[in-house]
Amino acid sequence: IMTQKILSFIVIPIILWYYLKHSFWKFWKINKSSFLYWIWFWIFWATVIAIAYYFLRDLIDWQAINESLNNRWVTKATFIFIFIYIMFWNSLLEEYFFRWVIFHSLLEHSKKLAYFASSILFALYHMAIFATWFSWWIMWLAIFWLFLWAMFFAWLYQKTKWIWAAWIFHIIADAIILVIGYVELFN
């Protein structure tokens, strides 16, 4: 997985940055007028996550998730470090890669392709993480929701021209999911 992340999040962006001549610093520009977008949508998506968890919690194979995490040396003691890594570093890498490298690069050529390609790649990337955690239909439901989230993240990035809005929202969504996971797995 580490090799995949290095290739995906470092090597490919450097190559694209070099060949496409994108302004790296423009991606990080802070736009204060866009601040309210992520607050309203955070409330909406937090509600969606809570409702989905409420209705699907008994259909999720928490034992399979626990075994998968144990195979990856994730325990109650190490979970806090993984929590911090996923929330802050991994979410930043994902936003950088899927919104700037993929979405932003393709947006100059085709808006539809940019939305579709960045969103489907985001969803499929996450499938590798939880492919064994769910029954097939819940996995495809999760892929569908991840696709919609990625579409929303891309829209938010395009609308605000502000990576921070998508990243902060991503942090909050990950935090909600990680807290649910922690409660289900370790309490």
One Martini backbone bead per residue (centre of mass of N, CA, C, O) as a GRO file, in nm:
protein
  187
    1ILE     BB    1   0.057   0.063  -0.019
    2MET     BB    2   0.296   0.261  -0.008
    3THR     BB    3   0.370   0.246  -0.308
    4GLN     BB    4   0.101   0.348  -0.410
    5LYS     BB    5   0.117   0.626  -0.269
    6ILE     BB    6   0.376   0.727  -0.390
    7LEU     BB    7   0.288   0.710  -0.681
    8SER     BB    8   0.014   0.867  -0.662
    9PHE     BB    9   0.114   1.131  -0.466
   10ILE     BB   10   0.403   1.196  -0.619
   11VAL     BB   11   0.486   1.106  -0.907
   12ILE     BB   12   0.240   1.183  -1.079
   13PRO     BB   13   0.220   1.486  -1.000
   14ILE     BB   14   0.501   1.566  -1.105
   15ILE     BB   15   0.454   1.491  -1.397
   16LEU     BB   16   0.202   1.667  -1.444
   17TRP     BB   17   0.320   1.934  -1.357
   18TYR     BB   18   0.539   1.942  -1.573
   19TYR     BB   19   0.351   1.897  -1.837
   20LEU     BB   20   0.099   2.105  -1.752
   21LYS     BB   21   0.178   2.368  -1.586
   22HIS     BB   22   0.079   2.402  -1.305
   23SER     BB   23  -0.032   2.586  -1.034
   24PHE     BB   24   0.035   2.499  -0.721
   25TRP     BB   25  -0.039   2.758  -0.545
   26LYS     BB   26  -0.333   2.800  -0.642
   27PHE     BB   27  -0.453   2.549  -0.497
   28TRP     BB   28  -0.390   2.693  -0.194
   29LYS     BB   29  -0.580   2.912  -0.200
   30ILE     BB   30  -0.741   3.146  -0.002
   31ASN     BB   31  -1.111   3.166   0.038
   32LYS     BB   32  -1.325   3.324   0.250
   33SER     BB   33  -1.604   3.323   0.086
   34SER     BB   34  -1.617   2.985   0.102
   35PHE     BB   35  -1.670   2.893   0.399
   36LEU     BB   36  -1.988   2.821   0.402
   37TYR     BB   37  -2.006   2.570   0.225
   38TRP     BB   38  -1.882   2.354   0.420
   39ILE     BB   39  -2.078   2.386   0.654
   40TRP     BB   40  -2.349   2.303   0.517
   41PHE     BB   41  -2.241   2.031   0.397
   42TRP     BB   42  -2.155   1.902   0.658
   43ILE     BB   43  -2.432   1.876   0.783
   44PHE     BB   44  -2.554   1.706   0.563
   45TRP     BB   45  -2.340   1.466   0.555
   46ALA     BB   46  -2.353   1.393   0.852
   47THR     BB   47  -2.646   1.303   0.833
   48VAL     BB   48  -2.607   1.083   0.622
   49ILE     BB   49  -2.412   0.909   0.784
   50ALA     BB   50  -2.596   0.861   1.029
   51ILE     BB   51  -2.827   0.725   0.875
   52ALA     BB   52  -2.668   0.498   0.743
   53TYR     BB   53  -2.568   0.374   1.004
   54TYR     BB   54  -2.839   0.314   1.137
   55PHE     BB   55  -2.943   0.117   0.896
   56LEU     BB   56  -2.646  -0.059   0.851
   57ARG     BB   57  -2.499  -0.170   1.112
   58ASP     BB   58  -2.614  -0.478   1.101
   59LEU     BB   59  -2.473  -0.533   0.799
   60ILE     BB   60  -2.201  -0.510   0.924
   61ASP     BB   61  -1.881  -0.671   0.940
   62TRP     BB   62  -1.703  -0.622   1.221
   63GLN     BB   63  -1.522  -0.873   1.228
   64ALA     BB   64  -1.385  -0.835   0.951
   65ILE     BB   65  -1.268  -0.562   1.017
   66ASN     BB   66  -1.103  -0.648   1.262
   67GLU     BB   67  -0.926  -0.855   1.112
   68SER     BB   68  -0.810  -0.662   0.902
   69LEU     BB   69  -0.680  -0.468   1.109
   70ASN     BB   70  -0.501  -0.678   1.250
   71ASN     BB   71  -0.337  -0.741   0.984
   72ARG     BB   72  -0.252  -0.412   1.008
   73TRP     BB   73  -0.193  -0.334   1.315
   74VAL     BB   74  -0.479  -0.259   1.431
   75THR     BB   75  -0.548  -0.109   1.738
   76LYS     BB   76  -0.644   0.051   2.009
   77ALA     BB   77  -0.355   0.177   2.052
   78THR     BB   78  -0.314   0.268   1.728
   79PHE     BB   79  -0.568   0.428   1.638
   80ILE     BB   80  -0.490   0.725   1.695
   81PHE     BB   81  -0.268   0.737   1.475
   82ILE     BB   82  -0.454   0.664   1.241
   83PHE     BB   83  -0.656   0.884   1.278
   84ILE     BB   84  -0.460   1.120   1.228
   85TYR     BB   85  -0.354   1.033   0.956
   86ILE     BB   86  -0.624   1.023   0.802
   87MET     BB   87  -0.735   1.306   0.865
   88PHE     BB   88  -0.472   1.478   0.768
   89TRP     BB   89  -0.282   1.335   0.557
   90ASN     BB   90  -0.454   1.151   0.371
   91SER     BB   91  -0.668   1.365   0.295
   92LEU     BB   92  -0.466   1.554   0.161
   93LEU     BB   93  -0.362   1.359  -0.053
   94GLU     BB   94  -0.636   1.306  -0.185
   95GLU     BB   95  -0.704   1.595  -0.262
   96TYR     BB   96  -0.459   1.647  -0.428
   97PHE     BB   97  -0.495   1.413  -0.630
   98PHE     BB   98  -0.811   1.415  -0.708
   99ARG     BB   99  -0.842   1.737  -0.744
  100TRP     BB  100  -0.573   1.831  -0.885
  101VAL     BB  101  -0.451   1.616  -1.064
  102ILE     BB  102  -0.717   1.515  -1.192
  103PHE     BB  103  -0.942   1.727  -1.204
  104HIS     BB  104  -0.781   1.983  -1.284
  105SER     BB  105  -0.650   1.860  -1.538
  106LEU     BB  106  -0.929   1.779  -1.685
  107LEU     BB  107  -1.094   2.048  -1.681
  108GLU     BB  108  -0.950   2.177  -1.934
  109HIS     BB  109  -1.098   1.953  -2.130
  110SER     BB  110  -1.334   1.814  -1.925
  111LYS     BB  111  -1.583   1.826  -1.706
  112LYS     BB  112  -1.704   1.539  -1.711
  113LEU     BB  113  -1.437   1.385  -1.692
  114ALA     BB  114  -1.337   1.507  -1.431
  115TYR     BB  115  -1.564   1.409  -1.252
  116PHE     BB  116  -1.565   1.107  -1.320
  117ALA     BB  117  -1.267   1.021  -1.288
  118SER     BB  118  -1.212   1.127  -0.999
  119SER     BB  119  -1.452   0.970  -0.866
  120ILE     BB  120  -1.395   0.676  -0.950
  121LEU     BB  121  -1.105   0.665  -0.838
  122PHE     BB  122  -1.178   0.724  -0.547
  123ALA     BB  123  -1.365   0.481  -0.504
  124LEU     BB  124  -1.163   0.252  -0.593
  125TYR     BB  125  -0.945   0.312  -0.388
  126HIS     BB  126  -1.131   0.237  -0.139
  127MET     BB  127  -1.199  -0.058  -0.212
  128ALA     BB  128  -0.921  -0.179  -0.128
  129ILE     BB  129  -0.980  -0.146   0.179
  130PHE     BB  130  -1.310  -0.276   0.187
  131ALA     BB  131  -1.367  -0.546   0.020
  132THR     BB  132  -1.396  -0.751   0.294
  133TRP     BB  133  -1.624  -0.603   0.488
  134PHE     BB  134  -1.858  -0.664   0.281
  135SER     BB  135  -2.105  -0.711   0.113
  136TRP     BB  136  -2.157  -0.663  -0.212
  137TRP     BB  137  -2.391  -0.447  -0.185
  138ILE     BB  138  -2.251  -0.262   0.023
  139MET     BB  139  -2.002  -0.205  -0.142
  140TRP     BB  140  -2.156  -0.066  -0.380
  141LEU     BB  141  -2.281   0.149  -0.203
  142ALA     BB  142  -2.013   0.270  -0.109
  143ILE     BB  143  -1.910   0.342  -0.390
  144PHE     BB  144  -2.138   0.529  -0.462
  145TRP     BB  145  -2.093   0.729  -0.224
  146LEU     BB  146  -1.801   0.796  -0.295
  147PHE     BB  147  -1.869   0.914  -0.567
  148LEU     BB  148  -2.050   1.141  -0.460
  149TRP     BB  149  -1.841   1.271  -0.279
  150ALA     BB  150  -1.639   1.332  -0.506
  151MET     BB  151  -1.827   1.516  -0.659
  152PHE     BB  152  -1.856   1.716  -0.431
  153PHE     BB  153  -1.558   1.786  -0.392
  154ALA     BB  154  -1.522   1.893  -0.680
  155TRP     BB  155  -1.738   2.108  -0.666
  156LEU     BB  156  -1.621   2.259  -0.424
  157TYR     BB  157  -1.354   2.326  -0.556
  158GLN     BB  158  -1.471   2.475  -0.803
  159LYS     BB  159  -1.651   2.683  -0.653
  160THR     BB  160  -1.414   2.795  -0.446
  161LYS     BB  161  -1.109   2.764  -0.519
  162TRP     BB  162  -1.067   2.567  -0.248
  163ILE     BB  163  -0.905   2.316  -0.086
  164TRP     BB  164  -0.988   2.354   0.213
  165ALA     BB  165  -1.284   2.279   0.198
  166ALA     BB  166  -1.246   1.982   0.111
  167TRP     BB  167  -1.051   1.902   0.338
  168ILE     BB  168  -1.223   1.967   0.584
  169PHE     BB  169  -1.454   1.784   0.503
  170HIS     BB  170  -1.288   1.525   0.494
  171ILE     BB  171  -1.209   1.526   0.789
  172ILE     BB  172  -1.495   1.512   0.905
  173ALA     BB  173  -1.585   1.252   0.766
  174ASP     BB  174  -1.359   1.075   0.882
  175ALA     BB  175  -1.421   1.124   1.179
  176ILE     BB  176  -1.700   0.998   1.187
  177ILE     BB  177  -1.614   0.715   1.084
  178LEU     BB  178  -1.394   0.661   1.303
  179VAL     BB  179  -1.577   0.677   1.547
  180ILE     BB  180  -1.764   0.453   1.469
  181GLY     BB  181  -1.543   0.237   1.447
  182TYR     BB  182  -1.442   0.254   1.737
  183VAL     BB  183  -1.705   0.187   1.881
  184GLU     BB  184  -1.757  -0.090   1.737
  185LEU     BB  185  -1.458  -0.225   1.793
  186PHE     BB  186  -1.371  -0.108   2.114
  187ASN     BB  187  -1.671  -0.120   2.292
   0.00000   0.00000   0.00000
